[in-house]
Amino acid sequence: MTTGHDGSLSTVHAGSPEEALRRVETLALMADVALPHAAVREAGGRGRWTSWSNLARGRDGARRLVAVAEVVRVAGGVGTRECYAFRDGRPSWARGADGTG
C-alpha cells in the first residue's frame, strides 16, 4: 500500500474486520523486519480511505458480506468503526457523525 498505487486489495483470514486489522499487524511483526509495534500499527491507518470487509458462509451455504468497517485513528494507534453489518438476516448501516447513514 506504500508503492504509489491508489489502492490495494488482499485477503486476510479473520472473523471480523477488527481481527483482520490485528492479524495484519501480527503478520508484519512476524516478518522480522525490526519495526517497532507502534510503527506497524501506524502504517495500518495511513491510507486516505482504508476499509475492511468480512465475508461469511451462511447456513444455506451462500457467502454474504457480513461486515464493513473503516480504519480510524484511536488513542494508541488505529481501530475500526463498523459501517455495515448483516445480522439476524437483516442488513444494518451505521449512522454517520452527522446523523445520516
Backbone as JSON Lines, residues from 0, in Angstrom:
{"i":0,"aa":"M","n":[0.81,-1.19,0.0],"ca":[0.0,0.0,0.0],"c":[0.86,1.26,0.0]}
{"i":1,"aa":"T","n":[2.15,1.12,0.04],"ca":[3.02,2.28,0.0],"c":[3.86,2.29,-1.27]}
{"i":2,"aa":"T","n":[3.34,1.68,-2.34],"ca":[4.1,1.58,-3.58],"c":[3.69,2.62,-4.62]}
{"i":3,"aa":"G","n":[2.82,3.57,-4.25],"ca":[2.41,4.6,-5.18],"c":[1.08,4.32,-5.86]}
{"i":4,"aa":"H","n":[0.48,3.15,-5.64],"ca":[-0.82,2.85,-6.21],"c":[-1.91,3.54,-5.41]}
{"i":5,"aa":"D","n":[-3.03,3.85,-6.08],"ca":[-4.14,4.5,-5.39],"c":[-4.89,3.56,-4.46]}
{"i":6,"aa":"G","n":[-4.74,2.27,-4.62],"ca":[-5.47,1.33,-3.77],"c":[-4.82,-0.03,-3.78]}
{"i":7,"aa":"S","n":[-5.35,-0.9,-2.98],"ca":[-4.84,-2.27,-2.95],"c":[-5.97,-3.2,-2.55]}
{"i":8,"aa":"L","n":[-5.77,-4.46,-2.79],"ca":[-6.75,-5.48,-2.47],"c":[-6.0,-6.71,-2.01]}
{"i":9,"aa":"S","n":[-6.43,-7.29,-0.93],"ca":[-5.8,-8.51,-0.45],"c":[-6.79,-9.31,0.37]}
{"i":10,"aa":"T","n":[-6.42,-10.51,0.71],"ca":[-7.26,-11.39,1.52],"c":[-6.55,-11.7,2.83]}
{"i":11,"aa":"V","n":[-7.27,-11.58,3.91],"ca":[-6.78,-11.95,5.24],"c":[-7.85,-12.83,5.86]}
{"i":12,"aa":"H","n":[-7.46,-13.94,6.42],"ca":[-8.42,-14.83,7.06],"c":[-8.59,-14.42,8.51]}
{"i":13,"aa":"A","n":[-9.8,-13.92,8.84],"ca":[-10.12,-13.47,10.19],"c":[-11.63,-13.48,10.35]}
{"i":14,"aa":"G","n":[-12.08,-13.39,11.58],"ca":[-13.51,-13.46,11.86],"c":[-14.24,-12.13,11.82]}
{"i":15,"aa":"S","n":[-13.52,-11.02,11.74],"ca":[-14.14,-9.7,11.71],"c":[-13.12,-8.7,11.16]}
{"i":16,"aa":"P","n":[-13.59,-7.51,10.76],"ca":[-12.64,-6.5,10.31],"c":[-11.6,-6.14,11.38]}
{"i":17,"aa":"E","n":[-12.01,-6.04,12.64],"ca":[-11.07,-5.73,13.72],"c":[-10.01,-6.83,13.84]}
{"i":18,"aa":"E","n":[-10.44,-8.09,13.79],"ca":[-9.48,-9.2,13.85],"c":[-8.54,-9.17,12.65]}
{"i":19,"aa":"A","n":[-9.04,-8.8,11.49],"ca":[-8.19,-8.73,10.29],"c":[-7.11,-7.67,10.45]}
{"i":20,"aa":"L","n":[-7.48,-6.51,10.98],"ca":[-6.51,-5.45,11.21],"c":[-5.41,-5.93,12.15]}
{"i":21,"aa":"R","n":[-5.79,-6.57,13.24],"ca":[-4.8,-7.06,14.21],"c":[-3.96,-8.19,13.62]}
{"i":22,"aa":"R","n":[-4.57,-9.02,12.77],"ca":[-3.82,-10.11,12.14],"c":[-2.75,-9.57,11.2]}
{"i":23,"aa":"V","n":[-3.08,-8.55,10.43],"ca":[-2.09,-7.95,9.53],"c":[-0.94,-7.36,10.35]}
{"i":24,"aa":"E","n":[-1.27,-6.72,11.46],"ca":[-0.22,-6.19,12.35],"c":[0.68,-7.33,12.84]}
{"i":25,"aa":"T","n":[0.06,-8.42,13.27],"ca":[0.83,-9.56,13.77],"c":[1.71,-10.15,12.69]}
{"i":26,"aa":"L","n":[1.16,-10.32,11.48],"ca":[1.95,-10.87,10.38],"c":[3.14,-9.96,10.05]}
{"i":27,"aa":"A","n":[2.92,-8.65,10.08],"ca":[4.02,-7.71,9.81],"c":[5.1,-7.84,10.88]}
{"i":28,"aa":"L","n":[4.7,-7.98,12.13],"ca":[5.68,-8.12,13.2],"c":[6.43,-9.45,13.11]}
{"i":29,"aa":"M","n":[5.76,-10.49,12.63],"ca":[6.39,-11.81,12.48],"c":[7.37,-11.84,11.31]}
{"i":30,"aa":"A","n":[7.3,-10.85,10.42],"ca":[8.18,-10.81,9.26],"c":[9.61,-10.48,9.64]}
{"i":31,"aa":"D","n":[9.82,-10.14,10.89],"ca":[11.17,-9.88,11.39],"c":[11.87,-8.77,10.62]}
{"i":32,"aa":"V","n":[11.15,-7.66,10.41],"ca":[11.75,-6.51,9.72],"c":[12.24,-5.46,10.72]}
{"i":33,"aa":"A","n":[12.19,-5.8,11.98],"ca":[12.71,-4.95,13.06],"c":[12.01,-3.59,13.17]}
{"i":34,"aa":"L","n":[10.73,-3.56,12.86],"ca":[9.96,-2.34,13.06],"c":[9.3,-2.4,14.43]}
{"i":35,"aa":"P","n":[9.23,-1.28,15.13],"ca":[8.52,-1.28,16.41],"c":[7.01,-1.45,16.19]}
{"i":36,"aa":"H","n":[6.34,-2.01,17.18],"ca":[4.9,-2.27,17.08],"c":[4.13,-1.0,16.73]}
{"i":37,"aa":"A","n":[4.51,0.12,17.34],"ca":[3.81,1.39,17.07],"c":[3.91,1.78,15.59]}
{"i":38,"aa":"A","n":[5.03,1.53,14.95],"ca":[5.2,1.87,13.54],"c":[4.33,0.99,12.65]}
{"i":39,"aa":"V","n":[4.23,-0.28,13.0],"ca":[3.39,-1.21,12.23],"c":[1.93,-0.8,12.38]}
{"i":40,"aa":"R","n":[1.51,-0.47,13.59],"ca":[0.12,-0.07,13.83],"c":[-0.2,1.23,13.09]}
{"i":41,"aa":"E","n":[0.71,2.17,13.1],"ca":[0.51,3.44,12.41],"c":[0.37,3.23,10.91]}
{"i":42,"aa":"A","n":[1.15,2.34,10.35],"ca":[1.1,2.07,8.91],"c":[-0.27,1.57,8.49]}
{"i":43,"aa":"G","n":[-0.96,0.87,9.36],"ca":[-2.29,0.35,9.03],"c":[-3.33,1.41,8.83]}
{"i":44,"aa":"G","n":[-3.16,2.59,9.39],"ca":[-4.15,3.64,9.27],"c":[-3.71,4.83,8.46]}
{"i":45,"aa":"R","n":[-2.66,4.66,7.68],"ca":[-2.1,5.78,6.95],"c":[-2.86,6.14,5.68]}
{"i":46,"aa":"G","n":[-3.65,5.23,5.13],"ca":[-4.33,5.48,3.86],"c":[-5.41,6.54,3.97]}
{"i":47,"aa":"R","n":[-5.74,7.13,2.84],"ca":[-6.8,8.14,2.82],"c":[-8.15,7.51,3.14]}
{"i":48,"aa":"W","n":[-8.39,6.32,2.65],"ca":[-9.64,5.6,2.94],"c":[-9.27,4.14,3.03]}
{"i":49,"aa":"T","n":[-9.33,3.61,4.2],"ca":[-8.99,2.22,4.4],"c":[-10.2,1.52,4.97]}
{"i":50,"aa":"S","n":[-10.65,0.48,4.3],"ca":[-11.81,-0.26,4.8],"c":[-11.52,-1.75,4.78]}
{"i":51,"aa":"W","n":[-12.24,-2.46,5.61],"ca":[-12.12,-3.91,5.72],"c":[-13.51,-4.51,5.57]}
{"i":52,"aa":"S","n":[-13.61,-5.55,4.78],"ca":[-14.87,-6.24,4.56],"c":[-14.75,-7.67,5.05]}
{"i":53,"aa":"N","n":[-15.85,-8.22,5.53],"ca":[-15.84,-9.58,6.04],"c":[-16.94,-10.38,5.35]}
{"i":54,"aa":"L","n":[-16.55,-11.46,4.7],"ca":[-17.49,-12.38,4.09],"c":[-17.62,-13.61,4.96]}
{"i":55,"aa":"A","n":[-18.8,-14.19,5.01],"ca":[-19.01,-15.42,5.78],"c":[-19.98,-16.31,5.03]}
{"i":56,"aa":"R","n":[-19.86,-17.6,5.27],"ca":[-20.77,-18.56,4.65],"c":[-21.95,-18.77,5.58]}
{"i":57,"aa":"G","n":[-23.15,-18.59,5.05],"ca":[-24.37,-18.77,5.83],"c":[-24.74,-20.24,5.96]}
{"i":58,"aa":"R","n":[-25.76,-20.5,6.76],"ca":[-26.23,-21.88,6.95],"c":[-26.71,-22.51,5.66]}
{"i":59,"aa":"D","n":[-27.17,-21.65,4.72],"ca":[-27.64,-22.15,3.43],"c":[-26.48,-22.38,2.45]}
{"i":60,"aa":"G","n":[-25.25,-22.11,2.88],"ca":[-24.08,-22.32,2.04],"c":[-23.67,-21.11,1.22]}
{"i":61,"aa":"A","n":[-24.52,-20.09,1.18],"ca":[-24.21,-18.88,0.41],"c":[-23.21,-18.0,1.17]}
{"i":62,"aa":"R","n":[-22.33,-17.37,0.43],"ca":[-21.41,-16.41,1.04],"c":[-22.05,-15.03,1.0]}
{"i":63,"aa":"R","n":[-21.91,-14.31,2.1],"ca":[-22.51,-12.99,2.21],"c":[-21.5,-11.99,2.78]}
{"i":64,"aa":"L","n":[-21.69,-10.76,2.4],"ca":[-20.96,-9.67,3.03],"c":[-21.63,-9.45,4.39]}
{"i":65,"aa":"V","n":[-20.89,-9.67,5.47],"ca":[-21.49,-9.57,6.81],"c":[-20.96,-8.38,7.61]}
{"i":66,"aa":"A","n":[-19.89,-7.74,7.15],"ca":[-19.39,-6.58,7.86],"c":[-18.5,-5.73,6.95]}
{"i":67,"aa":"V","n":[-18.62,-4.42,7.13],"ca":[-17.71,-3.46,6.5],"c":[-17.33,-2.48,7.6]}
{"i":68,"aa":"A","n":[-16.05,-2.23,7.73],"ca":[-15.58,-1.29,8.74],"c":[-14.51,-0.41,8.13]}
{"i":69,"aa":"E","n":[-14.41,0.81,8.64],"ca":[-13.34,1.69,8.21],"c":[-12.29,1.74,9.31]}
{"i":70,"aa":"V","n":[-11.06,1.98,8.9],"ca":[-9.97,2.12,9.86],"c":[-9.96,3.57,10.32]}
{"i":71,"aa":"V","n":[-9.96,3.75,11.64],"ca":[-9.96,5.09,12.23],"c":[-8.82,5.22,13.24]}
{"i":72,"aa":"R","n":[-8.39,6.42,13.44],"ca":[-7.35,6.67,14.44],"c":[-7.99,6.68,15.83]}
{"i":73,"aa":"V","n":[-7.37,5.98,16.76],"ca":[-7.79,5.96,18.15],"c":[-6.55,6.16,19.01]}
{"i":74,"aa":"A","n":[-6.76,6.39,20.29],"ca":[-5.62,6.55,21.2],"c":[-4.73,5.32,21.1]}
{"i":75,"aa":"G","n":[-3.47,5.52,20.87],"ca":[-2.53,4.41,20.81],"c":[-2.42,3.75,19.45]}
{"i":76,"aa":"G","n":[-3.05,4.31,18.41],"ca":[-2.9,3.7,17.09],"c":[-4.15,3.78,16.25]}
{"i":77,"aa":"V","n":[-4.58,2.63,15.75],"ca":[-5.75,2.57,14.88],"c":[-6.72,1.52,15.38]}
{"i":78,"aa":"G","n":[-7.97,1.67,14.99],"ca":[-9.02,0.71,15.3],"c":[-9.99,0.7,14.15]}
{"i":79,"aa":"T","n":[-11.13,0.06,14.34],"ca":[-12.13,0.01,13.28],"c":[-13.45,0.58,13.78]}
{"i":80,"aa":"R","n":[-14.22,1.15,12.84],"ca":[-15.57,1.64,13.11],"c":[-16.5,0.93,12.15]}
{"i":81,"aa":"E","n":[-17.48,0.24,12.68],"ca":[-18.42,-0.52,11.85],"c":[-19.26,0.42,11.01]}
{"i":82,"aa":"C","n":[-19.33,0.13,9.71],"ca":[-20.15,0.89,8.78],"c":[-21.39,0.1,8.37]}
{"i":83,"aa":"Y","n":[-21.24,-1.22,8.27],"ca":[-22.32,-2.09,7.82],"c":[-22.18,-3.43,8.52]}
{"i":84,"aa":"A","n":[-23.32,-4.02,8.85],"ca":[-23.32,-5.38,9.4],"c":[-24.57,-6.1,8.92]}
{"i":85,"aa":"F","n":[-24.45,-7.39,8.72],"ca":[-25.58,-8.24,8.35],"c":[-25.81,-9.18,9.53]}
{"i":86,"aa":"R","n":[-26.89,-8.93,10.3],"ca":[-27.18,-9.72,11.5],"c":[-28.62,-10.18,11.48]}
{"i":87,"aa":"D","n":[-28.82,-11.37,11.95],"ca":[-30.18,-11.93,12.05],"c":[-30.94,-11.81,10.74]}
{"i":88,"aa":"G","n":[-30.22,-12.0,9.63],"ca":[-30.85,-11.98,8.32],"c":[-31.2,-10.6,7.79]}
{"i":89,"aa":"R","n":[-30.72,-9.54,8.47],"ca":[-31.06,-8.18,8.05],"c":[-29.82,-7.31,7.99]}
{"i":90,"aa":"P","n":[-29.74,-6.44,6.97],"ca":[-28.6,-5.5,6.89],"c":[-28.8,-4.34,7.86]}
{"i":91,"aa":"S","n":[-27.7,-3.82,8.37],"ca":[-27.73,-2.7,9.29],"c":[-26.61,-1.75,8.93]}
{"i":92,"aa":"W","n":[-26.94,-0.5,8.67],"ca":[-25.95,0.53,8.34],"c":[-25.74,1.41,9.56]}
{"i":93,"aa":"A","n":[-24.5,1.74,9.85],"ca":[-24.19,2.63,10.97],"c":[-24.5,4.06,10.56]}
{"i":94,"aa":"R","n":[-24.92,4.85,11.52],"ca":[-25.17,6.26,11.27],"c":[-23.88,7.03,11.31]}
{"i":95,"aa":"G","n":[-23.75,7.99,10.41],"ca":[-22.57,8.84,10.38],"c":[-22.61,9.84,11.52]}
{"i":96,"aa":"A","n":[-21.52,10.53,11.74],"ca":[-21.44,11.52,12.8],"c":[-22.46,12.63,12.62]}
{"i":97,"aa":"D","n":[-22.9,12.86,11.37],"ca":[-23.88,13.91,11.1],"c":[-25.33,13.41,11.19]}
{"i":98,"aa":"G","n":[-25.51,12.13,11.62],"ca":[-26.85,11.58,11.77],"c":[-27.39,10.9,10.54]}
{"i":99,"aa":"T","n":[-26.63,10.92,9.45],"ca":[-27.07,10.26,8.22],"c":[-26.47,8.88,8.13]}
{"i":100,"aa":"G","n":[-26.98,8.1,7.22],"ca":[-26.36,6.79,7.01],"c":[-27.31,5.66,7.01]}
